[in-house]
Structure formats: structure tokens, C-alpha cells
Amino acid sequence: MIDISDILSGLDEITEGIRAVFDIQDEAREKAFVFSRQVIRSASATIKTVHRRELESARSQLAETGELVSQMLQAVADTPNLRFGGFVGDAEKEYAEAAITLAAIAGEQLPTPEQLGIDLAPWLNGLAEAGGEFRRHVLDLIREDHPEQAETFLEAMDEIYHVIMGFDYPNAISLGLRGRSDALRGITERTRGDLTNALRQARLERRLAQLDDS
């Protein structure tokens, strides 16, 4: 006859070992989650500062964001199941978006994932979402009567879209990149229409001015 007490004799020891590991992971998750929210807020502040063209302040804010990212990743360094994807990946994405937006508007080379110290998929998703910030910059330039300068950023949006399109991988690998690629396509086409209208208006105004001078 089977003695159930013999079968379950080691159960408490097994589950207590699991509980100890889960306690460590839960503590790491709570700590990293706090940092992730701070990263997202700091990245958003960086982008707002960039759009105000306060680039030195934006660089300082981005450096603070990077430090928060480092602290977040350190918190989950011993828990790889928390490191990739989820809220950690979302925070890395926001950091990448802020860094890429700052570099582009400052006329600097884009930072690499290695330079930012983040994973590859969040960097690509940050690149895709930076297209929305490029659109905002294009509209700012149009309002400032500099539509010709805005063409550079429309070209950048086109290039980013075609690069992102080449990463046709499952969401488990790309972390939603396909959906962001579709969104970027729509944003780029709307921006193209806005800029085309602005350039036509600018050409018309120049012709009218020439007629007035003749």
C-alpha cells in the first residue's frame, strides 16, 4: 500500500526553496519597477526639453535617464526572467526614443544599443517611436516657416520606416516592432502630406512676392 506521507515527505523542503527564490525575484521586480517608472518620466522630460531646443538641458536630463536605466538593470541583474521584455523593455524603449530624438535634432549620429547599454529589441522599438517625435519637429519647423529644413526629417522618417520593415520577426523576438512599423508608416504619410502642402504654400508666397517686386 502506498504511503502518501512518504511521497510528500520532501514537499515542504522543495516549496520553501522555491519560495525563497520567488521572494528574491519579487523584491527585485518591485525595485526595478520603481526605477522603470522613473525612467519613463525622465525620458519624457528629455523629449520635451529637446522640442524646446534646450539641447544642453536635454543632454543633462538624458544622462539622468541613463543612470536610472542602469539602476533598473542592476536590480534585475540576477533575475534574467525579469530582465528581457515586460516593463524593463518598455523603459529601455523610452530611453532609446529620447536618446535618438535628441541626437537627430542636435544633428548628431544616433547612439547604438551598446552605447546606451540596453537590449536590441527595445532600441529598435525606440527608433520606430522616434518617428512620432520627428513628425512633431517637422510641424514645428513648418510653423516657424522653415519647411525646407523639415524635408530632412521626413527623409529620416522614410529611411527609418524602410529599415524597420526589414525586421520581420515574431513579437516574442521583436517585442511588437511590426505594429510600430505600421504606425510609423501612417505617421510618415500624414507628415508627407502636411509638408507637401507647406512647401506649395511657401512657393506660392515666393511667387507672389516676386510679382509684387516686379
C-alpha positions in Angstrom: 0.0 0.0 0.0 1.3 3.4 -1.0 2.1 5.7 2.0 1.3 9.3 0.9 3.4 10.7 3.6 6.5 9.1 2.0 5.6 10.5 -1.4 5.2 14.1 0.0 7.9 13.9 2.6 10.2 16.3 0.7 7.4 18.7 -0.5 8.0 21.3 2.2 11.7 21.5 1.6 11.1 21.9 -2.2 8.4 24.6 -1.9 10.4 26.5 0.7 13.3 26.6 -1.7 11.0 27.8 -4.4 9.5 30.4 -2.1 13.0 31.8 -1.2 13.8 32.2 -4.9 10.4 33.9 -5.6 10.9 36.2 -2.6 14.2 37.4 -4.2 12.6 37.8 -7.6 9.6 39.7 -6.2 11.9 42.1 -4.3 14.0 42.6 -7.4 10.8 43.2 -9.5 9.4 45.8 -7.1 12.7 47.7 -7.0 13.1 47.6 -10.8 9.5 48.6 -11.4 10.0 51.8 -9.4 13.1 52.6 -11.5 11.2 51.8 -14.7 8.5 54.4 -13.9 11.2 57.0 -13.2 13.0 56.2 -16.5 9.8 56.7 -18.4 9.1 60.1 -16.7 12.7 61.2 -17.2 12.7 60.2 -20.9 9.5 62.1 -21.5 11.1 65.2 -19.8 14.1 64.8 -22.1 12.0 64.8 -25.2 10.0 67.8 -24.1 13.3 69.7 -23.5 14.6 68.7 -26.9 11.5 70.1 -28.6 12.1 73.4 -26.8 15.6 73.3 -28.4 17.2 73.4 -25.0 19.7 70.8 -26.1 22.3 71.1 -23.2 19.5 70.7 -20.7 18.2 67.7 -22.7 21.6 66.1 -22.6 21.8 66.5 -18.8 18.3 65.1 -18.5 19.2 62.2 -20.7 22.2 61.4 -18.6 20.0 61.2 -15.6 17.7 58.9 -17.5 20.6 56.7 -18.4 21.6 56.4 -14.7 18.1 55.3 -13.8 18.2 52.7 -16.6 21.5 51.4 -15.1 19.9 51.2 -11.7 16.9 49.4 -13.1 19.0 46.8 -14.9 21.2 46.3 -11.9 18.1 45.5 -9.9 17.2 42.6 -12.2 20.8 41.5 -13.0 20.4 38.3 -11.1 16.8 37.6 -12.3 17.1 37.0 -16.1 13.4 36.1 -16.3 12.6 39.7 -15.4 15.4 41.3 -17.5 14.0 40.9 -21.0 10.7 42.3 -22.2 7.9 43.5 -19.9 8.2 46.8 -18.0 12.0 46.7 -18.2 11.9 46.6 -22.0 9.3 49.3 -22.1 11.5 51.6 -20.1 14.5 50.8 -22.3 12.4 51.7 -25.3 11.5 55.1 -23.9 15.2 55.8 -23.1 16.1 54.8 -26.6 13.4 57.1 -28.1 14.6 60.0 -26.1 18.3 59.4 -27.0 17.5 59.0 -30.7 15.3 62.1 -30.8 18.0 64.2 -29.1 20.7 63.0 -31.4 18.7 63.6 -34.5 17.5 67.1 -33.7 21.0 68.0 -32.5 22.4 66.8 -35.8 24.5 64.0 -34.2 25.0 60.3 -35.0 22.4 58.0 -33.5 23.5 56.2 -30.3 23.9 52.5 -30.6 22.2 49.9 -28.2 25.7 49.2 -26.9 26.4 52.8 -26.1 23.1 53.1 -24.3 23.6 49.8 -22.5 20.2 48.4 -23.5 18.8 45.4 -25.3 18.4 45.3 -29.1 14.6 45.0 -29.5 13.8 48.0 -27.2 16.3 50.0 -29.2 14.6 49.2 -32.5 11.2 50.0 -31.0 12.5 53.3 -29.6 13.8 54.1 -33.1 10.3 53.4 -34.5 8.6 55.6 -31.9 11.1 58.4 -32.5 9.4 58.8 -35.9 6.5 60.4 -34.0 8.9 62.9 -32.4 10.3 63.6 -35.9 6.8 64.4 -37.1 6.4 66.9 -34.2 9.7 68.5 -35.2 8.6 68.8 -38.8 5.4 70.5 -37.8 7.3 72.9 -35.5 9.6 73.8 -38.5 6.5 74.3 -40.7 5.1 76.7 -38.1 8.4 78.5 -37.9 8.3 79.0 -41.7 11.2 76.6 -42.3 9.5 73.8 -44.4 12.7 73.2 -46.4 14.6 72.2 -43.2 11.7 69.9 -42.4 12.4 67.8 -45.5 15.5 66.3 -43.9 13.4 64.9 -41.1 10.7 63.5 -43.4 13.6 61.7 -45.3 14.8 60.3 -42.0 11.3 59.0 -41.2 11.2 57.3 -44.6 14.6 55.7 -44.0 13.7 54.5 -40.5 10.5 53.0 -41.8 12.2 51.0 -44.5 14.9 49.8 -42.0 12.2 48.8 -39.5 10.3 47.0 -42.2 13.2 44.7 -42.7 12.8 43.2 -39.2 10.0 40.7 -39.9 10.3 38.6 -36.8 7.7 37.3 -34.3 6.7 39.6 -31.5 8.4 37.3 -29.0 11.7 38.5 -30.5 10.9 42.0 -31.8 8.6 42.9 -28.9 5.8 44.5 -31.0 8.0 46.1 -33.7 5.7 45.1 -36.5 2.8 47.1 -35.0 5.1 50.1 -34.5 6.2 49.8 -38.1 2.6 50.1 -39.3 2.1 53.1 -37.1 5.2 54.8 -38.4 4.1 54.3 -42.0 0.8 56.2 -41.2 2.7 58.9 -39.3 5.1 59.3 -42.2 2.4 59.6 -44.9 0.5 62.2 -42.8 3.7 64.2 -42.4 4.4 64.0 -46.1 1.0 65.5 -46.9 1.5 68.3 -44.3 4.9 69.1 -45.6 3.9 69.0 -49.2 1.1 71.5 -48.6 3.5 73.7 -46.6 6.1 73.7 -49.4 3.5 74.5 -52.0 2.3 77.4 -49.9 5.9 78.7 -49.5 6.5 78.5 -53.2 3.2 80.4 -53.9 4.2 83.1 -51.4 7.6 83.5 -53.0 6.0 83.9 -56.5 3.5 86.5 -55.2 6.4 88.4 -53.6 8.3 88.3 -56.9 5.3 89.7 -58.7 4.9 92.5 -56.2 8.6 93.4 -56.7 8.4 93.4 -60.5 
